[in-house]
Amino acid sequence: MTTETRDERRDHIHAMWASVAGGWAEHADYADARGARITERMLAEAAPTAGERVLELACGPGGLGIAAAELIGPDGEVVLSDVAAEMTSVAAARAAARGLLNVSTVELDIEEIDQPDASYDVVLCREGLMFALDPATACAEIARVLRPGGRVSIAVWGPRERNPWLGLVFDAVSAEVGMPLPPPGLPGPFALSDADRLAGLLAGAGLADVSVGELEAPVRTGSFEEWWTRTTALAGPLAGLLAALPAETSDGIVQRLRESCAPYATASGGLEIPGVTLLASARRPLG
């Protein structure tokens, strides 16, 4: 892979997330509710305390970091970061609306974290590391900005077959457009779904006490239409592609999904679709 090609792919990923910032802003409260158990576990494992400095990477609308801000008090600081300025703008507005004076925002690339060495007590990243072109470099950067004894907590989606809430969408789109998703050469939401690989990346970055576990994360919605609207608004790798499809193709995707989602229908007419998250934690050694 040439440097030019790598830069082009990175630019593509950045633009992809910038393009869906509006959808994340509209559905930010839903995203927080969907990820509430994940947030609770991540904060329990990283255990940010009063006066500490916390960095959230790939923050999107910032729900995880905003929750951390309530734990570190007025003498601490949470920095919400994302590759897309459009996303950090959403996060900044949400923090301001809550009157949080200990929160700031900055644009950062997870593979090139433009922050000083050993400058954070805690690093958090929920559903972002799997989109890194080079996750080993991203993990090394996380280790670099952690202070000795600092903690990291990361969440990524588990195996595709155990996350039909999104896997079925990929299957339906692939069948209708005749191309694999995500496109070759670009990381997707299941890129780090192997627990052993994820643990190895953190250990390879020099982090200690590495632990990777699972958390059930089902997706529950009141109707098929609600699920489809939110999925297409939030799914960065899909949003642009779906918006560009002709109506006939889009209708074919929806029909396939109605059929494949039928087993997950609830008595009230909604959906409850299984999902599994991998939760990883580690710390930077003191020595």
Secondary structure, DSSP 8 states (H G I E B T S, - for coil): --HHHHHHHHHHHHHHHHHTHHHHHHTHHHHHHHTHHHHHHHHHHH---TT-EEEEES-TT-HHHHHHHHHH-TTSEEEEEES-HHHHHHHHHHHHHTT-TTEEEEE-BTTB--S-TT-EEEEEEES-GGG-S-HHHHHHHHHHHEEEEEEEEEEEE--GGG-HHHHHHHHHHHHHHTS-SS-TTS--TTTT--HHHHHHHHHHTT-EEEEEEEEE--EEESSHHHHHHHHHHH-HHHHHHHHHS-HHHHHHHHHHHHHHHGGGB-TTS-EEE--EEEEEEEE----
